[in-house]
Amino acid sequence: MGISYYIKQLQSVEEYAFSWDELVQKCDKTETALKSKLSRLVAKKEIVNLRKGFYLIIPPRYSKQGQIPVRANAS
C-alpha cells in the first residue's frame, strides 16, 4: 500500500494522525522512500510532523491554512 492511499484510508474513517511505526507496517516501501514521500507531503502542507515519528493529516478544507484550527473551550 502506498502512503497516499494509506492517508486517504485514514481520512475515510475520520482519523487524522499516524505514527512512523504504523506507516512502516502498512506501506510496502523502503524507509528511504517513506521518508522522501513524507518530506514531499510536509512541503505540500498535506501533513504536519508534530514530533519525531508522529504526523497529523491536514484535511483538504484546511490545506490553504496549512493547519487545523484550534478551538478554545468556551467557559
C-alpha positions as CSV (number, residue, x, y, z in Angstrom):
1,M,0.0,0.0,0.0
2,G,1.3,3.5,-0.8
3,I,1.4,6.4,1.6
4,S,-1.2,8.5,-0.2
5,Y,-3.7,5.5,-0.2
6,Y,-3.0,4.9,3.5
7,I,-3.7,8.6,4.3
8,K,-6.9,8.5,2.3
9,Q,-7.9,5.4,4.1
10,L,-7.3,7.0,7.5
11,Q,-9.3,10.1,6.4
12,S,-12.2,7.9,5.3
13,V,-12.7,6.8,8.9
14,E,-12.0,10.3,10.3
15,E,-8.6,9.6,11.6
16,Y,-6.1,12.4,11.2
17,A,-2.9,11.2,12.8
18,F,-0.5,8.4,12.3
19,S,2.9,7.3,13.6
20,W,6.0,6.3,11.7
21,D,5.7,2.8,13.1
22,E,2.2,2.5,11.7
23,L,3.3,3.7,8.4
24,V,6.2,1.3,8.1
25,Q,3.8,-1.6,9.0
26,K,1.1,-0.6,6.5
27,C,3.2,0.5,3.5
28,D,5.4,-1.8,1.5
29,K,8.1,0.8,0.7
30,T,11.7,1.2,1.9
31,E,12.3,3.6,4.8
32,T,14.2,5.9,2.4
33,A,11.1,6.0,0.1
34,L,8.8,6.6,3.0
35,K,10.9,9.5,4.3
36,S,11.1,11.0,0.9
37,K,7.4,10.9,0.4
38,L,6.7,12.2,3.9
39,S,9.0,15.2,3.1
40,R,7.1,15.9,0.0
41,L,3.7,15.8,1.8
42,V,5.0,18.1,4.5
43,A,6.3,20.6,1.9
44,K,2.8,20.4,0.2
45,K,1.2,21.1,3.6
46,E,-0.8,17.9,3.4
47,I,0.7,16.6,6.6
48,V,2.5,18.1,9.6
49,N,5.3,16.5,11.5
50,L,4.1,17.2,15.1
51,R,7.0,15.5,16.7
52,K,9.5,12.9,15.8
53,G,7.6,9.9,14.4
54,F,4.1,11.4,14.7
55,Y,2.2,13.1,11.9
56,L,-1.0,15.0,11.6
57,I,-3.0,14.9,8.3
58,I,-4.3,18.2,7.2
59,P,-7.8,17.7,5.7
60,P,-8.4,19.3,2.3
61,R,-10.7,22.0,3.7
62,Y,-7.8,23.3,5.8
63,S,-5.0,22.9,3.3
64,K,-4.8,26.7,2.5
65,Q,-4.1,27.4,6.2
66,G,-1.7,24.6,6.5
67,Q,-3.1,23.7,9.9
68,I,-6.2,22.6,11.6
69,P,-7.8,25.4,13.6
70,V,-7.5,25.2,17.4
71,R,-10.7,25.8,19.3
72,A,-10.6,27.4,22.7
73,N,-13.0,26.0,25.3
74,A,-15.9,28.3,25.9
75,S,-16.3,28.5,29.7
